[in-house]
Amino acid sequence: MEKEGKNNSKNNYNLFASKEHPILSAPRTLGQKAADILTKWAGSWTFIIFFFVFLAIWMATKGIFLLKYLEGDFVDPYPFILLNLALSCLAAIQAPIILMSQNRQSQKDRLQAQYDYAVNRKAEKEIKEVKQQLEKIGRKLNRK
């Protein structure tokens, strides 16, 4: 049992001994890359401002068409139904993609915690070794 624990810590050391952080070296699938990019863009001020400008233009344009319809011209009598459909579709597509990206982030956080734990274990082991060496040096100095 004790031997197994030593081998396990040695394997953890070898796993995290490389210079590159394991989170950065983990390969990502095309879906993960797309979800990360979309989440980064959809959560930005650029997207929010662009989206509000788009909505304002849409509503102004459809409002003008609605006024023309009230005057008797044949235009779309229900101008905001298509907008409602578009917004619903956007929300239906965007929500699962954002959730996928959040799941990816939680996986990264889990890997980060495992990496930090392995580094802390290694540091603790090295500190114990240094402490033992200092105690040996202290005993040798006290003998003299």
Secondary structure as GFF3:
##gff-version 3
##sequence-region A 1 144
A	DSSP	alpha_helix	2	15	.	.	.	ID=ss1
A	DSSP	alpha_helix	22	25	.	.	.	ID=ss2
A	DSSP	alpha_helix	30	42	.	.	.	ID=ss3
A	DSSP	alpha_helix	45	70	.	.	.	ID=ss4
A	DSSP	alpha_helix	81	143	.	.	.	ID=ss5
###
